[in-house]
Amino acid sequence: MIGIIGAMDVEIEAIRALIKDRRDVVISGIRFSEGTLKGVPCVVAVCGIGKVFAAMCAQTMILTWKPDFLLNIGVAGSLSTGLSVGSIAVASCVVQHDMDTSVLGDPVGLVSGINVIKFPADVDLSAKLAEAAIACNIPLETGVIVSGDQFIGDREKKEWLRSQFGAIACEMEGAAIGHVAFINNVPFAVLRAISDSYDTQAPQMDYESFKQMAAANSLRVLRVFLEK
């Protein structure tokens, strides 16, 4: 059983449409769709934007369906000169960049209690996602993806995230899902389609238009991934 989580309808609706023998269940306002994709048992859901919604969705999915692993898909902003609009970022690990108890002497990003900064994505799953992106002829980079309850558009903030965590991309859910997966000892992976250039002075694609491209790229990679 695979658990697939996206933040927005546009990221999941095309996947949900492909599910065979689908059964929908609503829990805490989140619609979970269970069935098979390419013959593989799965459950998919749109969690909503932000870390709290993402964590709620991941925990509910784990407790209710007990997936073998979780896969988070969606869009992200580039923090790497090697990732342009339409590229794919695959997480080697995820960090909550807005966790900050540094005033107490902790490193920025440290999750107190478990004392973790970087939640490692599953190596095998991440490698298979990268292989799938290559098979789709989509440029990709693997590295640290950071999450926070902020939409990052400021060049100075992007540079800080890149310097502080060595991050290649930023978004708003992946690290919360990674945190929940880590606590529950469930493997996870994060796949993100890039929505903007690291160089904020470069021509930018309209975000609303890009969402459709992101959904298409994610679906292409996911289908190859499932076949593998």
C-alpha positions in Angstrom: 0.0 0.0 0.0 1.3 3.4 -1.1 0.2 6.6 0.6 0.3 9.7 -1.8 -0.2 13.2 -0.4 -0.5 16.5 -2.2 -1.3 20.0 -0.9 -3.7 21.1 -3.6 -6.5 19.6 -5.8 -4.6 20.3 -9.0 -1.7 18.0 -7.7 -4.0 15.1 -6.9 -7.1 15.2 -9.1 -5.4 13.7 -12.2 -4.0 10.8 -10.0 -7.4 10.3 -8.3 -9.1 9.9 -11.7 -6.8 7.0 -12.5 -7.6 5.0 -9.4 -9.4 1.7 -10.0 -12.1 0.4 -7.7 -12.0 3.7 -5.9 -13.6 4.3 -2.5 -13.6 7.7 -0.9 -13.6 8.4 2.8 -13.7 11.8 4.5 -11.8 12.1 7.9 -11.4 15.4 9.6 -12.4 17.2 6.4 -9.8 15.4 4.3 -11.0 13.2 1.4 -9.0 10.0 1.2 -9.3 7.9 -2.0 -8.4 4.2 -1.7 -8.0 1.8 -4.7 -5.3 0.7 -7.1 -2.9 2.6 -9.4 -1.2 0.6 -12.1 -2.2 -2.4 -10.1 -0.6 -1.1 -6.9 -2.8 -0.6 -3.8 -2.8 3.0 -2.8 -4.5 5.8 -0.9 -4.3 9.4 -2.0 -5.4 12.7 -0.4 -5.2 16.4 -0.7 -4.0 17.5 2.7 -4.3 21.3 2.3 -1.6 24.0 2.4 0.8 24.2 5.3 2.5 21.9 7.9 -0.5 21.3 10.2 -2.8 20.1 7.5 0.1 17.9 6.1 0.8 16.4 9.5 -2.9 15.7 10.1 -3.2 14.0 6.8 0.0 11.9 7.1 -0.9 10.7 10.7 -4.5 9.8 9.7 -3.2 7.9 6.6 -0.7 5.9 8.7 -3.2 5.0 11.4 -6.1 4.1 9.1 -4.4 2.5 6.0 -0.9 1.6 7.4 0.9 2.3 4.1 4.3 0.8 3.4 5.5 4.2 2.6 4.4 7.8 2.0 5.0 9.9 -1.1 4.5 13.7 -1.0 4.2 15.4 -4.4 3.5 19.0 -5.4 5.3 22.2 -6.3 8.3 24.0 -4.8 10.3 27.1 -5.2 13.9 26.7 -6.5 16.9 27.4 -4.2 19.3 26.0 -6.7 20.8 27.6 -9.8 20.4 24.1 -11.4 16.6 23.9 -10.9 14.5 26.0 -13.3 10.7 26.1 -13.9 9.5 22.6 -14.7 12.5 20.7 -13.2 12.0 18.1 -10.5 13.5 18.2 -7.0 13.7 14.9 -5.1 14.4 15.1 -1.4 17.4 13.4 0.2 16.1 14.8 3.5 13.6 17.4 4.7 13.9 20.3 7.2 11.4 22.5 8.9 13.1 25.9 8.3 10.7 27.8 10.6 11.4 25.7 13.7 13.6 28.0 15.7 14.6 27.8 19.3 18.0 29.2 18.6 17.5 31.8 21.4 17.9 28.8 23.8 21.1 27.7 22.2 19.6 25.2 19.7 20.5 25.0 16.0 17.9 26.5 13.7 15.6 23.8 12.5 16.0 21.5 15.5 12.8 19.6 16.5 13.0 19.5 20.3 12.3 16.3 22.0 13.6 14.1 19.2 16.6 16.4 18.5 16.4 16.0 14.7 17.0 18.7 12.1 17.1 16.7 8.9 14.6 14.0 8.4 16.1 11.5 5.9 14.0 10.4 3.0 14.1 6.7 2.0 17.2 6.2 -0.2 15.7 3.5 -2.4 12.4 5.3 -3.0 14.2 8.6 -3.7 16.5 6.8 -6.2 13.5 5.3 -8.0 11.8 8.7 -8.2 15.0 10.1 -9.7 15.2 7.3 -12.2 11.5 7.9 -13.2 12.2 11.6 -13.8 15.2 10.8 -15.9 13.1 8.3 -17.9 10.6 11.2 -18.5 13.5 13.4 -19.7 12.7 16.0 -16.9 15.8 17.7 -15.4 16.2 16.9 -11.8 18.3 17.5 -8.7 18.4 15.6 -5.4 19.1 17.3 -2.1 17.6 19.0 1.0 14.1 20.3 0.7 12.9 22.8 3.3 9.4 23.4 4.5 7.7 26.2 6.5 4.4 28.0 6.8 5.6 30.7 4.5 5.5 31.3 0.7 9.1 32.2 0.0 9.5 34.8 -2.8 12.3 37.0 -1.3 15.8 36.6 -2.7 17.4 37.3 0.6 15.3 34.6 2.4 16.1 32.1 -0.4 19.8 32.8 0.0 19.5 32.3 3.8 17.7 28.9 3.3 20.3 27.8 0.8 23.2 28.9 3.1 21.7 27.6 6.4 20.5 24.2 5.3 22.1 23.6 1.9 18.6 23.4 0.5 17.7 23.0 -3.2 14.0 23.8 -2.9 11.4 25.2 -0.5 7.7 24.4 0.0 5.2 24.2 2.8 4.4 20.5 3.6 7.1 17.9 2.9 9.0 18.2 6.2 5.9 17.9 8.3 5.0 14.7 6.4 8.6 13.6 6.9 8.4 14.3 10.6 5.3 12.2 11.0 6.7 9.4 9.0 9.9 9.5 11.1 8.0 9.3 14.3 5.9 6.3 13.0 8.9 4.6 11.4 7.3 4.7 7.9 9.6 5.3 4.9 8.8 8.4 2.9 9.9 10.3 -0.2 9.2 13.9 -1.5 8.9 14.8 -5.2 8.5 18.4 -6.2 8.0 20.2 -9.5 9.8 23.6 -9.5 7.5 26.7 -9.9 10.1 29.5 -10.1 13.7 30.2 -10.7 16.2 30.8 -7.9 17.1 34.1 -9.6 14.1 36.2 -8.8 15.2 38.6 -11.5 14.6 35.9 -14.2 11.3 35.9 -16.1 8.7 34.2 -14.0 6.0 31.9 -15.2 2.5 32.7 -13.9 1.9 30.5 -10.8 -1.7 29.6 -11.6 -0.6 28.5 -15.1 2.3 26.6 -13.8 0.2 24.4 -11.5 -1.1 22.6 -14.5 2.4 21.8 -15.7 3.4 20.7 -12.2 0.5 18.3 -12.0 1.3 16.9 -15.4 5.0 16.5 -14.6 4.3 14.9 -11.2 1.8 12.5 -12.8 4.3 11.5 -15.6 7.0 10.7 -13.0 4.6 8.9 -10.7 3.3 6.6 -13.4 6.8 5.6 -14.4 7.7 5.2 -10.7 4.7 2.9 -10.1 5.6 0.8 -13.2 9.1 0.3 -11.7 
